[in-house]
Amino acid sequence: MIDRSLIVFFTASYPSVEKTVEFMLTSAEAGADVIELGVPFSDPVADGKTIQESYVRALRNFRVEQVFEIARGFRKECEKPLVIMSYYNPIYRRGVKGFVEKAYESGADALLVVDLPYDEAEELVETCNDVGMKNVFLAAPNTSEERLRAIDELSAFIYLVSTYGVTGERREISPLAFEALKRVKNVCKKPVAVGFGVSRADHVRQLIEAGADGVVVGSAFIRIINEKGGNAVEDIRELTLNLKSGVS
């Protein structure tokens, strides 16, 4: 699913269903290799203030069904991989089977549940396997080798959190990220994407050169949408092109 890939995150229905689809397609056309679509949630414990703000605004008029509508709109125009990122509560409330089946039917390729560790995800994994949906699990810099091997078995790719803390733009990539990346690459056979704090082309370049198979950028895009709303299309295109230059 990933190979020297730029993975770009957008919040579903922010500022609207139609604009989210437009933003996703714009980024994909400008060079994003994978799109990650976030399900707004009221208690996003892994996210910093930028993405939290987008969730608060999106939730004013949000229904989970809109995630599937966005996925369908994107899939009509683009074949690039689509990962739905969610906290577990929206999935649990709708019903695991119903959510996974609807997501897959709508065109999603993989599901990342931020607050569901692999050893508590048996129902989710089995359901995804039944319909053909891939799973992506998180790993942290201090994840044990035993857990890394288990995650490696279950994940389409490993999403490595670059540091301790939450999402958000940072000036530099922590040395901890490079140490963790080296360790995870030595343990895992699946590709590894690095996220949290990645926001500039030089960050992308450094991580790809260090062996990352992909990088995830979210807050830098959401900040633009927070500032410009539906008028963010050209800025999204420019940022994608700039970040993509770090992969080349």
C-alpha positions in Angstrom: 0.0 0.0 0.0 2.9 2.4 0.7 6.3 2.8 -0.9 8.1 6.2 -0.5 4.6 7.5 0.0 3.1 10.8 1.1 0.0 10.2 3.2 -2.2 13.2 3.7 -4.9 13.5 6.4 -8.2 15.4 6.1 -11.1 15.7 8.6 -14.4 14.3 7.3 -17.1 16.9 6.6 -14.8 19.8 7.4 -15.9 22.3 6.3 -18.5 20.2 4.3 -18.9 16.9 2.6 -18.3 18.4 -0.8 -15.3 20.4 0.2 -13.7 17.4 1.9 -14.0 15.4 -1.3 -12.5 18.4 -3.3 -9.6 18.7 -0.9 -8.8 15.0 -1.1 -8.9 14.9 -4.9 -6.8 18.1 -5.1 -4.1 16.6 -2.8 -4.2 13.3 -4.7 -3.8 15.1 -8.0 -0.9 17.1 -6.7 1.0 14.0 -5.6 -0.4 12.6 -2.4 -0.1 8.8 -2.6 -2.5 7.8 0.1 -5.4 9.8 1.7 -6.3 9.4 5.3 -9.9 10.4 6.2 -10.5 11.2 9.9 -13.8 10.6 11.6 -14.6 13.6 13.8 -14.8 12.7 17.5 -15.5 14.6 20.7 -12.6 13.3 22.7 -9.6 12.9 20.3 -6.9 12.0 22.9 -4.2 11.4 20.3 -4.7 14.8 18.5 -3.3 18.2 19.2 -5.3 21.5 19.2 -5.3 22.0 15.4 -7.1 18.8 14.6 -9.1 19.0 17.7 -10.4 22.4 16.5 -11.4 20.8 13.1 -13.3 18.1 14.9 -15.2 20.5 17.1 -16.3 22.5 14.1 -17.1 19.4 12.0 -19.2 17.9 14.7 -21.8 20.7 14.6 -23.4 19.1 11.6 -21.8 15.7 11.4 -23.2 12.2 10.9 -21.1 9.1 10.5 -22.9 8.4 7.2 -21.1 11.4 5.8 -17.8 9.5 6.0 -19.1 6.9 3.6 -20.5 9.6 1.3 -17.1 11.3 1.2 -15.4 8.0 0.5 -17.7 7.2 -2.4 -17.2 10.7 -3.8 -13.4 10.3 -3.7 -13.5 6.7 -5.1 -15.6 7.8 -8.1 -12.7 10.0 -9.2 -9.5 8.5 -7.8 -8.1 5.0 -7.3 -5.4 5.9 -4.8 -5.6 4.1 -1.4 -8.0 5.5 1.1 -7.5 4.9 4.9 -10.3 5.8 7.3 -9.0 6.9 10.7 -11.3 6.8 13.6 -11.5 6.4 17.4 -13.3 3.3 18.4 -16.5 4.8 19.8 -18.1 5.8 16.5 -17.4 2.3 15.2 -18.7 0.6 18.3 -21.9 2.7 18.4 -22.8 2.0 14.8 -21.8 -1.7 15.1 -18.4 -3.0 14.0 -19.8 -5.2 11.2 -22.0 -2.5 9.9 -19.3 0.2 10.0 -16.6 -2.0 8.3 -18.9 -3.3 5.6 -20.2 0.2 4.8 -16.7 1.6 4.7 -15.5 -1.1 2.4 -18.4 -0.8 0.1 -17.8 3.0 0.0 -14.3 2.4 -1.3 -12.0 2.5 1.8 -9.0 0.3 1.6 -7.9 0.2 5.2 -9.1 1.2 8.7 -6.9 2.7 11.4 -8.5 2.9 14.9 -6.3 5.1 17.0 -7.4 4.0 20.5 -7.8 0.3 19.9 -4.7 -1.8 20.6 -4.3 -4.9 18.5 -4.8 -7.3 21.4 -8.3 -5.8 22.0 -9.2 -5.7 18.3 -10.2 -9.3 17.6 -13.7 -8.5 16.5 -12.6 -5.7 14.3 -9.7 -7.7 12.7 -12.0 -10.6 12.0 -14.7 -8.4 10.5 -12.2 -6.6 8.3 -10.7 -9.9 7.1 -14.2 -11.2 6.2 -14.9 -8.3 3.9 -11.4 -7.7 2.6 -10.6 -4.5 4.5 -7.0 -4.0 5.6 -6.0 -2.9 9.1 -3.4 -0.4 10.2 -2.1 -0.3 13.8 -0.1 2.3 15.7 3.4 1.7 17.2 5.2 4.1 19.5 8.9 4.6 20.1 8.6 2.4 23.2 6.5 -0.4 21.8 8.1 -3.7 22.7 9.6 -6.1 20.1 6.9 -8.7 21.0 4.1 -6.2 20.3 5.8 -4.9 17.1 5.9 -8.5 15.7 2.2 -8.9 16.5 1.3 -5.6 14.9 3.4 -6.5 11.9 1.3 -9.6 11.4 -2.0 -7.7 11.4 -1.2 -4.4 9.7 -1.1 -3.5 6.0 1.6 -1.1 7.2 2.9 0.1 10.6 2.0 3.7 11.6 4.9 4.8 13.7 4.2 7.7 16.1 7.3 9.8 15.8 7.4 11.0 19.4 5.5 10.9 22.8 2.5 13.2 22.8 -0.2 14.2 20.3 -0.4 15.3 16.7 0.7 18.8 15.7 3.3 20.7 13.6 6.8 20.8 15.0 9.9 22.6 13.8 12.1 19.5 13.8 11.8 15.8 13.8 12.9 14.4 17.1 16.0 12.2 17.2 13.7 9.7 18.9 11.8 9.3 15.7 14.9 8.2 13.8 15.9 5.8 16.6 12.4 4.3 16.7 12.3 4.0 12.9 15.5 2.1 12.7 14.4 -0.3 15.5 10.9 -0.9 13.9 12.4 -1.5 10.5 14.7 -4.1 12.0 11.8 -5.9 13.6 9.0 -5.6 11.1 8.6 -6.9 7.6 5.7 -4.6 6.6 6.2 -1.0 5.4 6.5 1.7 8.1 4.9 5.1 7.9 5.9 7.9 10.3 3.5 10.5 11.5 2.9 13.1 14.3 4.9 16.3 13.9 5.7 15.9 10.2 4.9 19.1 8.4 7.6 20.2 6.1 9.4 18.9 2.9 12.7 18.6 4.8 11.0 16.5 7.4 9.7 14.2 4.7 13.1 14.0 3.0 14.9 13.2 6.3 12.5 10.4 7.2 12.4 8.8 3.7 16.2 8.9 3.6 16.3 7.3 7.0 14.2 4.4 5.7 10.6 5.3 6.2 8.3 3.8 3.6 5.8 6.6 4.1 5.2 9.8 6.0 1.9 11.2 7.3 1.1 14.9 7.3 -2.2 16.1 8.8 -2.0 19.2 11.0 -0.3 21.3 8.4 -3.2 20.8 6.1 -5.9 21.2 8.7 -4.3 24.5 9.9 -4.8 25.8 6.3 -8.5 24.7 6.4 -9.0 26.2 9.8 -7.7 29.5 8.4 -9.3 29.5 5.0 -12.2 27.2 5.1 -13.6 26.2 1.7 -11.1 28.6 0.0 -8.1 26.4 0.9 -8.0 24.4 -2.3 -5.0 26.1 -3.9 -3.0 26.2 -0.6 -3.7 22.4 -0.3 -2.4 21.9 -3.8 0.8 23.9 -3.1 1.5 22.3 0.2 1.1 18.8 -1.3 3.5 19.7 -4.2 6.0 21.0 -1.7 5.8 18.0 0.6 6.0 15.6 -2.4 9.3 17.2 -3.4 10.8 15.7 -0.2 10.0 12.2 -1.5 11.5 12.6 -4.9 
